[in-house]
Amino acid sequence: MMPFSDEELVNPVKESLKKTLPILERDGGGLEFLGIKQGVVYVHLVGACKGCAASGTTLKYGLERQLKIDIHPEISIINLDGGAQEFAKL
């Protein structure tokens, strides 16, 4: 159980994602932060990251790992291919 509200997590999550963003940008990719619902961070991978075979690994062992270190061990991250439209439906 996350001891933080979704609203409390927004700024710390954005700061944590900034740390790993250069990894994505180096390979011509990036991400859009969509929001947080029930302690789950939602992003939309863009550029070279969109559809990349290694994107799942990058998401879990790069971005999510950093979030767990910086914020809380139970936080998770999910890529929504549909971006903001898909996030709005959650």
C-alpha positions in Angstrom: 0.0 0.0 0.0 1.4 3.4 -1.0 1.6 5.8 1.9 1.2 8.8 -0.5 -1.7 10.2 -2.4 -1.5 10.4 -6.1 -1.3 14.2 -5.9 1.6 14.0 -3.5 3.5 11.7 -5.9 3.3 13.9 -9.0 6.3 16.2 -8.4 8.6 13.5 -6.9 7.8 11.2 -9.9 8.5 13.9 -12.4 11.8 14.6 -10.7 12.7 10.9 -10.7 11.8 10.5 -14.4 14.1 13.5 -15.3 17.0 11.4 -14.0 16.4 8.6 -16.5 15.1 10.7 -19.4 18.7 11.2 -20.9 18.8 7.4 -21.4 15.8 7.5 -23.6 16.9 10.7 -25.4 20.3 9.2 -26.3 18.6 6.7 -28.4 16.2 9.1 -30.0 13.3 8.4 -27.7 11.4 10.1 -24.9 8.3 10.0 -22.8 5.2 12.0 -21.9 4.1 11.9 -18.3 0.4 11.2 -18.3 -0.4 11.0 -14.6 -0.7 8.8 -11.6 -3.7 6.7 -10.5 -3.7 4.5 -7.3 0.1 4.7 -7.1 0.7 3.6 -10.7 2.6 6.0 -12.9 1.4 6.2 -16.5 3.6 7.4 -19.3 3.5 7.4 -23.1 6.8 6.4 -24.7 7.5 8.4 -27.9 10.1 8.7 -30.6 12.4 5.7 -31.0 11.1 4.2 -27.8 7.6 3.8 -29.2 7.4 0.2 -30.4 11.0 -0.6 -29.5 11.5 -4.2 -28.6 13.6 -3.1 -25.6 11.1 -0.6 -24.3 9.6 -3.0 -21.8 13.0 -3.7 -20.3 13.8 0.0 -20.2 10.5 0.8 -18.5 10.9 -1.8 -15.8 14.7 -1.9 -15.2 15.4 1.7 -15.9 12.5 4.0 -15.1 10.6 1.9 -12.6 13.8 0.9 -10.8 14.7 4.6 -10.3 11.2 5.4 -9.1 11.4 2.6 -6.5 14.8 3.9 -5.3 13.7 7.5 -5.2 10.1 7.2 -3.9 8.7 3.8 -2.7 9.4 0.1 -3.4 5.7 -0.5 -4.4 5.5 2.1 -7.1 5.1 0.9 -10.7 5.0 2.3 -14.2 2.9 1.5 -17.2 3.3 2.7 -20.8 0.0 3.5 -22.5 0.4 3.4 -26.3 -2.8 5.4 -26.7 -1.3 8.3 -24.7 -3.5 10.9 -23.0 -6.7 9.6 -24.6 -6.1 6.1 -23.2 -5.2 7.6 -19.8 -8.5 9.6 -19.7 -10.4 6.3 -20.0 -8.9 4.8 -16.9 
